[in-house]
């Protein structure tokens, strides 16, 4: 509990230090004492010094500007053709007055008729003179340009009044360096907050004749030809630069009486609040240092957002981060503005957004720790679900296209029906609506009916009813799905058959193992009991011991073979592979069985290649393989028949060993079951052996990556072993 309280204090202090640091970096100018003057009178003094020239010290005169007015030939043509050609203007004026004159004539108002006729004739005469006399047009244009000049001077007067009213606390005494004229305003001997000295040694006050926007004022309107203010032919109207020396100051008493002084005090108060704010951050940092807080203690395992999707969580982090930056910026700006009352609410918003940001980031880190990494966490997002859904949609292109077609038909039909209901379209739209809508509806019913049948048959399949296949209709995606379900049904049925076969083989295995183990064990028990008889002769006792030895040896071989085939099947037996000459190996193994085969009245025929065939195998295991196959031949081959042993290279470039013989027993059923353990061709199990020979041989071949096949044609029994050869 104590550690949790300490952690919460550390988190709160760290958040506050972060907020203070960011605000301090945003407004480092609030550290300085001159911040109040900088954002009040000093802030606007630069603009004042630029505007005081054209507005107060050196304003242009109307007379000089009017005398500099010129009219170009292009302006004369522009004026003449402003309303069209001469004929068009005469026709327009005649038409304008014609109706009014006719009306006055019909009403018998002779005075009105005379007045309108005189006005018309005067305008027609003026139009004709415009096209005949350039001076006449030039005078008209000059009058219009004079109005522009008067408008500009009126703007200057308004701006001059505004400048004086906005800066009532400025006083100056300035002397024109060229003319010696002195410009004075206010008392330059008054107590000043700020004083600006202008002289030739350091800097002089530069005052232009025209304001910064004068060029745009003159060029705005119907006429574009005005004398350039810097290149006027008449020097008196050009933009002349005057240099002044003297003093300009801000009167302290007048400044305190102005509205700007209130702003000055507010900025000064914000300066002190800012210093206190930074001091609180420094104190919080010192407390963290005294508490010996570590960065990992700021991290808290927040579980509040664990139920939200990842993209929602990230959006929350971005939103809180964005809100944090906006609120920080707002707090920084409020330090400049006059709305000091809004500073506290925005500061609270900064604290709230910072807390939310830290909590959401901590929660995200904790969630990533629980999942192991961030990529596992990405699986819990709406975006991934949407991408998976989009991917799933196009997994089957046919279904995607059919669904798109169906939705398009429904959309077109719906749009057509809406058009008809709104009174638009006609028979063609109605016909289109009917054909498209009905086709889509019919396709929907057909597909849904077939899908319903597939769902019903799938339920039967899940219930174990495998006797009836699902009907395949057409070549649609549903038909393909039905075909896949039928293949699945066949697979399930084959699996069930294999399971039944496995259960049968398991039962036979247990039965055969029990029989083959019980037979020698029974003999051992019987002869052991007989040996307990004290009346046995030495010859009888010796014969019983021989029987015990023989049965014990058979039981030992049976158990060893069983363990060996189990180890091979489980892959726990190691192979010691080396390059072996298979022709030499087969010849040696066959040579050891040659005498036994002859005793069994079997005639051996061997076919060996002319050149040696090498393979990378375990020599001992391959010896055991060939040995088991020949033992199997000796036990189950029909007497007085031939046994064929062939070694060659097949068409695939593999070493192929084939052993053929005629079986003394009829081999029925599935020949692949002969590879099963304790499986014999002699179902009566009268012959000796463990029934593991072929199973061991098959395991050896599998361990070498080869292939072993059994083929039966009547009584002809053939075993083929294929092994990859090497050079």
WOQUIFEN-V974023 format. One record per residue. N is the residue number from 1. RES is the residue in one letter. SS is DSSP state (2 for helix, 1 for strand, 0 for the rest). BURIAL is # if it has 9 or more other C-alpha atoms within 8 Angstrom, else .. Layout:
BEGIN
[[N,RES,SS,BURIAL] [N,RES,SS,BURIAL]]
END
This chain:
BEGIN
[[1,X,0,.] [2,X,2,.] [3,X,2,.] [4,X,2,.] [5,X,2,.] [6,X,2,.] [7,X,2,#] [8,X,2,.] [9,X,2,.] [10,X,2,#] [11,X,2,#] [12,X,2,.] [13,X,2,#] [14,X,2,#] [15,X,2,#] [16,X,2,#] [17,X,2,#] [18,X,2,.] [19,X,2,#] [20,X,2,#] [21,X,2,#] [22,X,2,#] [23,X,2,#] [24,X,2,#] [25,X,2,.] [26,X,2,.] [27,X,0,.] [28,X,2,.] [29,X,2,.] [30,X,2,#] [31,X,2,#] [32,X,0,.] [33,X,0,.] [34,X,0,.] [35,X,2,#] [36,X,2,#] [37,X,2,#] [38,X,2,#] [39,X,0,#] [40,X,0,#] [41,X,2,#] [42,X,2,#] [43,X,2,#] [44,X,2,.] [45,X,2,.] [46,X,2,.] [47,X,2,.] [48,X,2,#] [49,X,2,#] [50,X,2,#] [51,X,2,#] [52,X,2,#] [53,X,2,#] [54,X,2,#] [55,X,2,#] [56,X,2,.] [57,X,2,#] [58,X,0,#] [59,X,0,#] [60,X,0,#] [61,X,0,.] [62,X,2,#] [63,X,2,.] [64,X,2,#] [65,X,2,#] [66,X,2,#] [67,X,2,.] [68,X,0,#] [69,X,0,#] [70,X,0,.] [71,X,0,#] [72,X,0,.] [73,X,2,.] [74,X,2,.] [75,X,2,#] [76,X,2,#] [77,X,2,.] [78,X,2,.] [79,X,2,#] [80,X,2,#] [81,X,0,#] [82,X,0,.] [83,X,0,.] [84,X,0,.] [85,X,0,.] [86,X,2,#] [87,X,2,.] [88,X,2,.] [89,X,2,#] [90,X,2,#] [91,X,2,.] [92,X,2,.] [93,X,2,#] [94,X,2,#] [95,X,2,.] [96,X,2,.] [97,X,2,#] [98,X,2,.] [99,X,2,.] [100,X,2,#] [101,X,2,#] [102,X,2,.] [103,X,2,.] [104,X,2,#] [105,X,2,#] [106,X,2,.] [107,X,0,.] [108,X,0,.] [109,X,0,#] [110,X,2,.] [111,X,2,.] [112,X,2,#] [113,X,2,#] [114,X,2,.] [115,X,2,.] [116,X,2,#] [117,X,2,#] [118,X,2,.] [119,X,2,.] [120,X,2,#] [121,X,2,.] [122,X,2,.] [123,X,2,#] [124,X,2,#] [125,X,2,.] [126,X,2,.] [127,X,2,#] [128,X,2,#] [129,X,2,#] [130,X,2,#] [131,X,0,#] [132,X,0,.] [133,X,0,.] [134,X,2,#] [135,X,2,.] [136,X,2,#] [137,X,2,#] [138,X,2,#] [139,X,2,.] [140,X,2,.] [141,X,2,#] [142,X,2,#] [143,X,2,.] [144,X,2,.] [145,X,2,#] [146,X,2,#] [147,X,2,.] [148,X,2,#] [149,X,2,#] [150,X,2,#] [151,X,2,.] [152,X,2,#] [153,X,2,#] [154,X,2,.] [155,X,2,.] [156,X,2,#] [157,X,2,#] [158,X,2,.] [159,X,2,#] [160,X,2,#] [161,X,2,.] [162,X,2,.] [163,X,2,#] [164,X,2,.] [165,X,2,.] [166,X,2,.] [167,X,0,.] [168,X,0,#] [169,X,0,#] [170,X,1,#] [171,X,1,#] [172,X,1,#] [173,X,1,#] [174,X,1,#] [175,X,1,#] [176,X,1,#] [177,X,0,#] [178,X,0,.] [179,X,0,.] [180,X,0,.] [181,X,0,.] [182,X,1,.] [183,X,1,#] [184,X,1,.] [185,X,1,#] [186,X,0,.] [187,X,0,.] [188,X,0,#] [189,X,0,.] [190,X,0,.] [191,X,0,.] [192,X,1,#] [193,X,1,.] [194,X,1,.] [195,X,1,#] [196,X,1,.] [197,X,1,.] [198,X,1,#] [199,X,0,#] [200,X,0,.] [201,X,0,.] [202,X,0,.] [203,X,0,.] [204,X,0,#] [205,X,1,#] [206,X,1,#] [207,X,1,#] [208,X,0,#] [209,X,0,#] [210,X,0,#] [211,X,0,#] [212,X,0,.] [213,X,0,.] [214,X,2,#] [215,X,2,.] [216,X,2,.] [217,X,2,.] [218,X,2,#] [219,X,2,#] [220,X,0,.] [221,X,0,.] [222,X,0,.] [223,X,0,.] [224,X,0,.] [225,X,0,#] [226,X,0,#] [227,X,0,#] [228,X,0,.] [229,X,0,#] [230,X,0,.] [231,X,0,.] [232,X,0,#] [233,X,0,.] [234,X,0,.] [235,X,2,.] [236,X,2,.] [237,X,2,#] [238,X,0,#] [239,X,0,#] [240,X,0,.] [241,X,0,.] [242,X,1,#] [243,X,1,#] [244,X,1,#] [245,X,1,#] [246,X,1,#] [247,X,1,#] [248,X,1,#] [249,X,1,#] [250,X,1,#] [251,X,1,#] [252,X,2,#] [253,X,2,.] [254,X,2,#] [255,X,2,#] [256,X,2,#] [257,X,0,.] [258,X,0,#] [259,X,2,.] [260,X,2,#] [261,X,2,#] [262,X,2,.] [263,X,2,#] [264,X,2,#] [265,X,2,#] [266,X,2,#] [267,X,2,#] [268,X,2,#] [269,X,2,.] [270,X,2,#] [271,X,2,#] [272,X,2,.] [273,X,2,.] [274,X,2,#] [275,X,2,#] [276,X,2,.] [277,X,2,#] [278,X,2,#] [279,X,2,.] [280,X,2,.] [281,X,2,#] [282,X,2,#] [283,X,2,.] [284,X,2,#] [285,X,2,#] [286,X,2,.] [287,X,2,.] [288,X,2,#] [289,X,2,.] [290,X,2,.] [291,X,0,.] [292,X,0,.] [293,X,0,#] [294,X,0,.] [295,X,2,.] [296,X,2,.] [297,X,2,#] [298,X,2,#] [299,X,0,.] [300,X,0,#] [301,X,0,.] [302,X,0,#] [303,X,0,.] [304,X,0,.] [305,X,0,#] [306,X,0,.] [307,X,0,.] [308,X,0,.] [309,X,0,#] [310,X,2,#] [311,X,2,#] [312,X,2,#] [313,X,2,#] [314,X,2,.] [315,X,2,.] [316,X,2,#] [317,X,2,#] [318,X,2,.] [319,X,2,.] [320,X,2,#] [321,X,2,#] [322,X,2,.] [323,X,2,#] [324,X,2,#] [325,X,2,.] [326,X,2,.] [327,X,2,#] [328,X,2,#] [329,X,2,#] [330,X,2,#] [331,X,2,#] [332,X,2,#] [333,X,2,.] [334,X,2,#] [335,X,0,#] [336,X,0,.] [337,X,0,.] [338,X,0,#] [339,X,0,.] [340,X,0,#] [341,X,0,.] [342,X,2,.] [343,X,2,#] [344,X,2,.] [345,X,2,.] [346,X,2,#] [347,X,2,#] [348,X,2,.] [349,X,2,#] [350,X,2,#] [351,X,2,#] [352,X,2,.] [353,X,2,#] [354,X,2,#] [355,X,2,#] [356,X,2,#] [357,X,2,#] [358,X,2,.] [359,X,2,#] [360,X,2,#] [361,X,2,#] [362,X,2,#] [363,X,2,#] [364,X,2,#] [365,X,2,.] [366,X,2,#] [367,X,2,#] [368,X,2,#] [369,X,2,.] [370,X,2,.] [371,X,2,#] [372,X,0,.] [373,X,0,#] [374,X,2,.] [375,X,2,.] [376,X,2,#] [377,X,2,#] [378,X,2,#] [379,X,0,.] [380,X,0,#] [381,X,0,#] [382,X,2,#] [383,X,2,.] [384,X,2,#] [385,X,2,.] [386,X,2,.] [387,X,2,.] [388,X,2,.] [389,X,2,.] [390,X,2,.] [391,X,2,.] [392,X,2,.] [393,X,2,.] [394,X,0,.] [395,X,0,.] [396,X,0,#] [397,X,2,.] [398,X,2,.] [399,X,2,.] [400,X,2,#] [401,X,2,.] [402,X,2,.] [403,X,2,.] [404,X,2,.] [405,X,2,.] [406,X,2,#] [407,X,2,.] [408,X,2,.] [409,X,2,#] [410,X,2,#] [411,X,2,.] [412,X,2,#] [413,X,2,#] [414,X,2,#] [415,X,2,.] [416,X,2,#] [417,X,2,#] [418,X,2,.] [419,X,2,#] [420,X,2,#] [421,X,2,.] [422,X,0,.] [423,X,0,.] [424,X,0,.] [425,X,0,#] [426,X,0,.] [427,X,2,.] [428,X,2,.] [429,X,2,#] [430,X,2,#] [431,X,2,.] [432,X,2,#] [433,X,2,#] [434,X,2,#] [435,X,2,.] [436,X,2,#] [437,X,2,#] [438,X,2,.] [439,X,2,#] [440,X,2,#] [441,X,2,#] [442,X,2,.] [443,X,2,#] [444,X,2,#] [445,X,2,.] [446,X,2,.] [447,X,2,#] [448,X,2,.] [449,X,2,.] [450,X,2,#] [451,X,2,#] [452,X,2,.] [453,X,2,.] [454,X,2,#] [455,X,2,.] [456,X,2,.] [457,X,2,#] [458,X,2,#] [459,X,2,.] [460,X,2,#] [461,X,2,#] [462,X,2,.] [463,X,0,.] [464,X,0,.] [465,X,0,.] [466,X,0,#] [467,X,0,.] [468,X,0,.] [469,X,0,.] [470,X,0,#] [471,X,0,.] [472,X,0,.] [473,X,0,.] [474,X,0,.] [475,X,0,.] [476,X,0,.] [477,X,2,#] [478,X,2,#] [479,X,2,#] [480,X,2,#] [481,X,2,.] [482,X,2,#] [483,X,2,#] [484,X,2,.] [485,X,2,#] [486,X,2,#] [487,X,2,.] [488,X,2,.] [489,X,2,#] [490,X,2,.] [491,X,2,.] [492,X,2,.] [493,X,2,#] [494,X,2,.] [495,X,2,.] [496,X,2,.] [497,X,2,.] [498,X,2,.] [499,X,2,.] [500,X,2,.] [501,X,2,.] [502,X,2,.] [503,X,2,.] [504,X,2,.] [505,X,2,#] [506,X,2,.] [507,X,2,.] [508,X,2,.] [509,X,2,#] [510,X,2,.] [511,X,2,.] [512,X,2,#] [513,X,2,#] [514,X,2,.] [515,X,2,.] [516,X,2,#] [517,X,2,#] [518,X,2,.] [519,X,2,.] [520,X,2,#] [521,X,2,#] [522,X,2,.] [523,X,2,#] [524,X,2,#] [525,X,2,.] [526,X,2,.] [527,X,2,#] [528,X,2,#] [529,X,2,.] [530,X,2,.] [531,X,2,#] [532,X,0,.] [533,X,0,.] [534,X,0,.] [535,X,0,.] [536,X,0,.] [537,X,0,.] [538,X,2,.] [539,X,2,.] [540,X,2,.] [541,X,2,#] [542,X,2,.] [543,X,2,.] [544,X,2,#] [545,X,2,#] [546,X,2,.] [547,X,2,#] [548,X,2,#] [549,X,2,.] [550,X,2,.] [551,X,2,#] [552,X,2,#] [553,X,2,.] [554,X,2,#] [555,X,2,#] [556,X,2,.] [557,X,2,.] [558,X,2,#] [559,X,2,.] [560,X,2,.] [561,X,2,#] [562,X,2,#] [563,X,2,.] [564,X,2,#] [565,X,2,#] [566,X,2,.] [567,X,2,#] [568,X,2,#] [569,X,2,.] [570,X,2,.] [571,X,0,.] [572,X,0,.] [573,X,0,.] [574,X,0,.] [575,X,0,.] [576,X,0,.] [577,X,1,.] [578,X,1,#] [579,X,1,#] [580,X,1,#] [581,X,1,#] [582,X,2,#] [583,X,2,#] [584,X,2,.] [585,X,2,#] [586,X,2,#] [587,X,2,.] [588,X,2,.] [589,X,2,#] [590,X,2,#] [591,X,2,.] [592,X,2,.] [593,X,2,#] [594,X,2,#] [595,X,2,.] [596,X,2,.] [597,X,2,#] [598,X,2,#] [599,X,2,.] [600,X,0,.] [601,X,0,#] [602,X,1,#] [603,X,1,#] [604,X,1,#] [605,X,1,.] [606,X,1,.] [607,X,1,.] [608,X,0,.] [609,X,0,#] [610,X,0,.] [611,X,0,.] [612,X,0,#] [613,X,0,#] [614,X,1,#] [615,X,1,#] [616,X,1,#] [617,X,1,#] [618,X,1,#] [619,X,2,#] [620,X,2,.] [621,X,2,.] [622,X,2,#] [623,X,2,#] [624,X,2,#] [625,X,2,#] [626,X,2,#] [627,X,2,#] [628,X,2,#] [629,X,2,#] [630,X,2,#] [631,X,2,.] [632,X,2,#] [633,X,2,#] [634,X,2,#] [635,X,2,.] [636,X,2,#] [637,X,1,#] [638,X,0,#] [639,X,0,.] [640,X,0,.] [641,X,1,#] [642,X,1,#] [643,X,1,#] [644,X,1,#] [645,X,1,#] [646,X,1,#] [647,X,1,#] [648,X,1,#] [649,X,1,#] [650,X,0,.] [651,X,0,.] [652,X,0,.] [653,X,0,.] [654,X,1,#] [655,X,1,#] [656,X,1,#] [657,X,1,#] [658,X,1,#] [659,X,1,#] [660,X,1,#] [661,X,1,#] [662,X,1,#] [663,X,1,#] [664,X,0,#] [665,X,0,.] [666,X,0,.] [667,X,0,#] [668,X,0,.] [669,X,0,.] [670,X,0,.] [671,X,2,#] [672,X,2,.] [673,X,2,.] [674,X,2,#] [675,X,2,#] [676,X,0,#] [677,X,0,#] [678,X,0,#] [679,X,0,#] [680,X,0,.] [681,X,0,#] [682,X,0,.] [683,X,0,.] [684,X,0,.] [685,X,0,.] [686,X,0,.] [687,X,0,.] [688,X,0,.] [689,X,0,.] [690,X,0,#] [691,X,0,#] [692,X,0,#] [693,X,2,#] [694,X,2,#] [695,X,2,#] [696,X,2,#] [697,X,2,#] [698,X,2,#] [699,X,2,#] [700,X,2,#] [701,X,2,#] [702,X,2,#] [703,X,2,#] [704,X,0,.] [705,X,0,.] [706,X,0,#] [707,X,1,#] [708,X,1,#] [709,X,1,.] [710,X,1,#] [711,X,1,.] [712,X,1,#] [713,X,1,.] [714,X,0,.] [715,X,0,#] [716,X,1,#] [717,X,1,#] [718,X,1,#] [719,X,1,#] [720,X,1,#] [721,X,1,#] [722,X,1,#] [723,X,1,#] [724,X,1,#] [725,X,1,#] [726,X,1,.] [727,X,0,.]]
END
